[in-house]
Structure formats: C-alpha cells, structure tokens
Amino acid sequence: MAPCKIASFPRRNGAVTAPSSTRNALNPALTRAFDVATDDPMMASVAGRYAAALFDLAQENNQQADVESDLGKFQALLDMSDDLSRLVKSPLYSADEQGAAIEKVASAAGIGAITTNFLKLIARNRRLFAVDDMIRAYRTLAARGRDEVTAEVTSAVTLNDEQVAQLKETLKASVGKEVQLATRVDPSLLGGLIVKIGSRMVDSSLKTKLSNLRLALRGAG
C-alpha cells in the first residue's frame, strides 16, 4: 500500500476545516467535531479539529491504534529532549526547518507514514506548537471509540506495573468505564501524582483513594 498523505485543510476565519468531501465521509461524532457549535471545547479548538481529521484518516486506513502508538512515541521524545521541545515550541524556526527536523526524528523513531505526514503538515501550517494538545485530543477520540476514557497521569517517578494496575482500577471505579493511562514523568513533582481526565482533575474522594500511591511514590523517590 502506498504511503498515506494528509492533505492541507482549507482555513475559514482562522479555523481549520475539512473539505466537504471529507466532512461527508465522517461519522456523526467526527462531523460534530468540525462544527463550530460543539459541546466539547477541546474538539472545537484548532488542536481538536486537527486531531479529528487525523483520527478520520487513521480510521479510513484501519490504523487508529498504530497512529495512537506513534503519537505516544513522539510525545515521549518531546518529554526526553529539550532540543526537540524547543524546536516544536519556538517561533524562531521556520516551517521548513521544523518540517525537515520532524521528518528525521520520525524516521529514526520508526513513526509511520500517516503520523509523520501529519506532523509535517502541522509544521508547514505553523501549528506544531500545539502538538501536545493534538495528541491529547487524538487519545480522547481513540478512547471514545473503544468506550474508554484516557487519564493523563503525571508522576515524579515511573509507575511500576502494580501501581499502574491499582490506578486503573481506582479510576475505573470512579468513572464507570475502562481507563487507559497516558503517563508522563516529571521529577519536579518531588514525589507526587497528578491525575486528569478530560478537563477535570480527580475529585477529593478519589484523591483520598490515591493517597497510598502518592506515599509509595515518595518512598520510591
């Protein structure tokens, strides 16, 4: 199969929109993501619209999981590399410089064609600075498709398997759905745990249930 390409989407009043042919092919949930009047602020944002377009393309090619994995690889690289983070966030680099660097990074990391072309597209459109939000939005769409939710978990140290399992069960009991974790490590937390599902932080009762995990993390630090 030839590598898939992501076409540039036209812009309307500064917002990214999908071509009419693409919009007509979207399922109802994704079509709503491109509508201006949406109940989901994240999907109404530019990052959400790009993520919805990427998710639609991944669905067409039956590569939703592959793209989600590739985005995870890129997120991990961003977290590990200050140089890559500067390249992504700084307006001092030209679109061509960002695109060329992203292509090299993606190739070295074994990131697939759909995700690579998407990253190059947002570099060309000067939207690379919002890639964190796009990854977050894509994960949300992918989780919804599996009738799951994604919890963003930031911890001071890497969670072990037992802690991951405990956290999943605790969150599942709270939200009533299967929960996938998108984990990040931030040593500046000095032995702590931040859990976010969508736009909300965990409630006080859930924080209490997580207290033992926090204590364990402090001990591991």
Buried (B, 14 or more C-beta within 10 A) or exposed (E): EEEBEBEEBEEEEEBBBBEEEBBEBBEEBBBBBBEEEBEBEBBBBBBBBBBBBBBBBBBBBEBBEBBBEBBBBBBBBBBEEEEBBEBBBEEEBEBEEBBBBBBEBBEEBEBBBBBBBBBBBBBBBEBBBBBBBBBBBBBBBBBBBEEBBBBBBBBBBEBEEEBBEBBBEBBBEBBEBEBBBBBBBEEEBEBBBBBBBBEEEBEEEBEEBBEEBBEBBBEBE
